[in-house]
Amino acid sequence: MGKATAGIETELYSRNLPHYDFRGKVAAVTGGSRGMGKAIAERLANAGATVWILDLEPCGDMPRQLMADVTRPETLAKAAETLIAESGKLDMLVHNAGITGPTAPLVDYAPEVWRRVIEINLLGTYEVCRHFVPLLLKQQRSWLVNMASLAGKEGTPNASAYSAAKAGVIALTKSLAKENAMAGLRANTLAPAAIETELLQQMEQVHVDTMISKSPQGRLGQPEEVAEIVAWMLSDACTFNSGAVFDLSGGRATY
């Protein structure tokens, strides 16, 4: 961890953060056992929400956990059934599960791996929405955040599969938001630049260093910073935004 990253991490825990009251709200976070998903789940729980973790791996810190594999629709169906049986409703969904895949030029990318990145990141988003959006639509007001990426807006070199998948997530969410704009569902995407999580370990260090060098702030984002903007996106402050893409890039995004 560099000095810039360490400094901002210290700042995160010393500043005054917004207060959200999510008492009485039920939230689900896919990929919530570690990294950004864990930070989001903890932030929502600290604000009073009943939080369900949907993941392949257990998370010892959270009491409500369900095994879910976005490439196996039957596990999502079972998770949705259990969540409703025990909590009775779903108000907020954060779909965070995904992979980056390896870094390589498109022409050198193994076809089966390229397809796997698409399957998990884009088709997985479709499956999560297919199973859980109907639960959200039963509420007068509900919120959905699909995790995209700056790669989906800019197209990251040597990450064609990930970039294509995340661009698809953005378009999918815009379409979904327009379909349900009158139903009270607010569906938006978050497009972070590189965040300091275990996910970056899937990438070569030279690729990570390149992403850092492109950041005007010269650092990686922190999971806690992701959690803060997601909390706002799930709050009563975010009511006229739907189908939007919010950046979290340290100033790197150009549009």
N, C-alpha and C positions, 0 to 999 in steps of 0.2 A: 504493500500500500504506500503510495507516495505522500509527500507532505501536504499537497493540495487536497487529496482525498481525506487524509486524517483530519485536516483542519475543518473541512465542511462537516465531517461526521461529528466533531465536537460541537460545532455550531448547531446542528440539528437537535441535539439534546439540551442545549442551553437557551434556545429562543422560545418565545411564546407561540404555540401552535393554535390554530383554530379549534374551537370546541364544537363537536357534533353530538347530537343526542339521537342515537339509533335504538334506544330502548323500545322494545315491542316489534322491532324489525327482524326478519329472518334473512340471512345472507348465505350464499354459497360461493365458494372460491375454488375453482379448479386449479390444479397444480399448486395447492396451498401448503404443501409440506415443507417447502424451503424457498429461499431466495425472495423474489418479489412477491410471490403468492403468500408466503408466510408473513411477510411484513404487512401486506394488505389485510390478511385475516386477523392478525393481532391488533391492527389499528381499528378495525371495525368492532372487534370484541371489546376493546378498551373504551369504545364509544357506546357500548351497551347492547350491540347487536347479538343475536343468537347466530353463531357462525358455524357452517358446515364446511369441512375440508373434503374435497373430492380429488383423490390422487391415487397413484399406484403405490405410493410409499406412505407409511404411517408418520404422523407428526405427534410426538409425545406431549407437546405442550397444549394441544387443543382437545377438548372432550368429545367433540362430535366429528367423526371421521367416517368416510365411506369410500370403499374401493371403486375407482372409476378409471376406465381406459377409454380415451376418446376414439380409439380405433375399434372398439368393441361396443356397439350400440346397446347390447343387452345389459352391460354393466351400468350404462347411463340410465336406462329405463329402471333398473333395480334401485339405483341411487335416488332417482326422483321419487319413486314409490315410497321408499323408506323415509325420505325427508318429509314428505307430506304426511305420512302416517304419524310421525313423531312431532313435527312442528306445526302442521296444519296449513302452512302457506309458504310462499317464497316472495320476498319483496325486492331483493337485490341479488344480482348474479355478476360475478367477475370471472370471465373465462381467461385464465392466465396460462394454462398448460400448453406446452409447446417445446420444440427443439430448434436449435440453429442448424444442425448438420455440419459436415466438414466444409472447409474452404478450398475451392478449386475452380479454375476456369470452366465455363459451361461445357466446352467440348471435351474436357477431361473428367467431368463429373460422372460417376458410376450411375447408369440409368435407374437401377433399383433403389439406390440411396436417394437420388433426386425425387423419385416418386414417393418415397417414404416421408421425406420432409413435407411434401405437399399433402400427403395423407394425414399426417398428424396435425399440421398447422392450419390447413384450410378445410379439408374434409372433416377434421375433428371439430372445428368451429361450427360447421354446419350441423353436425350430430348433436353437439351440446345445445345449440339453439333450438334444434328440432324437438329435443326432449324437455327443455326447461322453459323456453319462452311461453308455452301454453300455461305454465304455472304462474309466470309473472303477469300474464294477461288477465288472470282472475282477480288481480288487485286493481283498485281504482287508480293507483299510481304505482309505478314500479320502475326499476332502473337496471340497465344492462351495460356492462363495460367489457368490450372485447379487446384483448391486448394485441395491438398491431406492432409496428416498429417503424423507425425512420427509414429502414431499408425498404419498406413497402411504398414509401413516397419517392425515394431518391434512386433506388436500385443500387445495392452495394456490390462493388466488383468482387468476383470470386464467391458470391453468395446468391447465385441466380435462383435457386430453389426457394431459399428463405425469403428473398425479396419478392418473388412472384407470389408465394403463399400469403405473405403479409399484405401485399397489394390487394389480393383477393379478399382478405379479411376486412379491409377497409371498405371495399365495394359491397361485400355481403352485408355489412352493418348498415351502410347507407340505405341499401334497398330495404332491409328489415325495418329500419326506423321509419321510412316513408310508408310502408305497408301498415304500420301500427301507430302512426302519429296521433290519430284520434282516439286511440284506446288507452292513453295514459302511460304508455311505455316510452321511456327515454333511453334510447340505445345509442351509445357513442363508442369511439375507439380512442385508445391512448397509443401514441407512437413515440416510445422512448428511443433515445440513442443508446449507446452502450451503458449498461448498468453493471455494477460490480457484484456479480453473483456466480454461482458454480456453473451456470450455463456457458460462461465465457471460456471455461476449461475445454469445451468442445472445439474451440478455435485455436489456431496457431497464434503464438504470442506476437508474431510480426503483424498479424491481422488486427489484434487487439491494440497494439501500439499505434497502428495507422488510424484506428477509430479515435483514440485519445488525441492524436495530433490534429485531428480535424475539429476538435471541440474548442470553441473560443475560450472556454474556461479551463481547458487543458487538463481535464480529469474525467473519470468515470462518474456516472450518477450513482446514487445510493438507493437501496431498496426502500428506505424510509421516505425518501423524496417521492418515489413512485406511490407509496401508500397514501401520502398526503393529498396528492392530486386526485387519486381514485376516490378517496373519502369525499372530496368536494363533488366529484362527478356523480356520486351516489346520494347526495344530500338534497334537501329542499331548495338549496341555492341554485341547483342545476335543473331548471324546469323548461326553459325555452330552447335548450340545446338538445338536438337529436339528429343523428346522422353526422355528427361532427367528429373531427379528428383533432385531438389535443396533443401538442408537442411537449416533449420533456427531453430537451436536447442540449441544454447548456448554451443555447444560442446558435447551435449548428444549423438548424432547419432554415431553409430559405423560403418556404411557403407552407 
